[in-house]
Amino acid sequence: MNQPVPRADDIDVVELRVPCKAEWVALARLSVAAVASRLHFSIDEIEDIKLAVAEACTNAIQHAHGSSYIEIRCEALSDGLRIQVRDYGRGTRPESIRSRELEDERVGGLGVFLIRSLMDDVSYDVHPEQGTQLIMTKRLPV
């Protein structure tokens, strides 16, 4: 049986590159769940992380026109988990992502709302010609 990895001061990194296709989202979810379980997150927290990653990957697939793959980077921090989801397509304007509200009638806005409600910190770095990077952090309970 696998034993938890002892905590280290340096950051452990797991990287994954998957095709920009819906059928690969499950692999991203499971990979991130494996990292989160090694960091002693609860089952409920792992489910939240998996859902946030699935939404981030789905958004990349839907909006990253021209990107052939998605990169997922997990950084095991001393106090939690930082996940970066990156595509290299021509995506959505950053101001349209930040201005979406729950009351918005567009269905696409709900994914962003879910990510923000499930994770502790969320930020976007959107470049129309260089792709989009979403950074999500989930902290371990104190």
N, C-alpha and C positions, 0 to 999 in steps of 0.2 A: 504494500500500500504506500502511496506517496505521502511523504512527510512535508509539512510546511517549510518553505525556504527561510533560513534565518535572515533577520533584517541586517542590512549592511548600510554604511554611510553613503556609498556611491549608488548611483542610479542604475538599475538593471533595465534594459530595453529589449522589447520584443517587437519586431517589424513584420508586416504581412502585406503583400501586394496581391490583390484579387482583380479579375476582370470586371469591368464596369457593366455588370449584368446582374439582374435580380437573383438569379439562381446561386450566386456566390455570397449573398448577404448572410446566409446561415453559417457559413464557414467563419466569417468575420465575427459574428455573435459568439460562436463557440470558442474561438481563439481568445477573445477578450474575456470571456467568462472563466477560462482556465487561468489566465493571469490574475484576475480579481480573486479567485478562490485561493490562490497561493498567498495572497496578501491578507487573508483572514476577513474578507468582507462577509457579511451574512448572506444567506440565500436570497432574502428580499432585496438587499443592495445589489447583488449580482444580477438579479432579474431587471432591476432598474437600469443598470449599466448596459446590459444586453439590449434592452429596448432603445436606449439612447443611441447606441452604436448602429442598430438596425435603421433607425430614423435618419441618422447622419449619412449612412451608406445609400439609403433610398433617395434622399435628397440629392446626393452626388450623381446617382444614376439618372434621375429625372432632369437635372438642371445643368449637368456638366457636358454640354454638347461638344463632341470632339475628343473626349478623354477615353482612352481605351482601358484604363485601369484605375483603381482606387488604392491608395496606400493607407494602412492603418499602423500607427506607432503607439505602443503602450510603454509608458515609463513608470516603473515601480518606484514611488517616492517613499520617504520615511513615514509620511503621514497620509498616504493615499495613492491614487492612480491618476495619471494624466494620459489622456488618449487624444491623438491627433488623427483626423480623417482628412485626407487630401486627395483632390483630383486635379487634373491639368487641363480641364476643358474651359470653354467660354461659358461662364455661369451667370447667375443672377446678380443684379446690382446690389451692393451692400446696404444702401439706404432702404431698399425694399424689404430686406431681411429684418432690419432693426425696427422698422415701423409697423410690422405686423402685430395685430392684437388678437386675442382670443375671439372677440366678437366679429372678426373679419370673416366674410362669407367664403373666402377661398379655402379649400380643403388643405392646400399645401402649407398654410400657416400653422396648422395644428402640429405638424412634425417639429417645427422650431419651438413651439410652445412646450411640447412634451420634453424635448431635450433640455430646455432651460429649467423645467420643473423637476426633472429627475437628477440632474447633476448639480454640483455646488457652484462651479464656475464654468462659463461658456463664453468663448470669443470666436469671432470670425475674422479671417484675413482674406479678403476677396480682391483678386486682380483679374479684370476682364480678359486679359490675354494670357495670364499665367496660371489660372485656376483658382481654386478655393481651398483654404485650410480652416478646418473647424477644430478648436482645441477645447476639450472638456476635462474637467477635473472632478473627481469624487474623493472626498476626504474620509479617512477611517474615523469611526466614532471615538471620542476621547474616553 
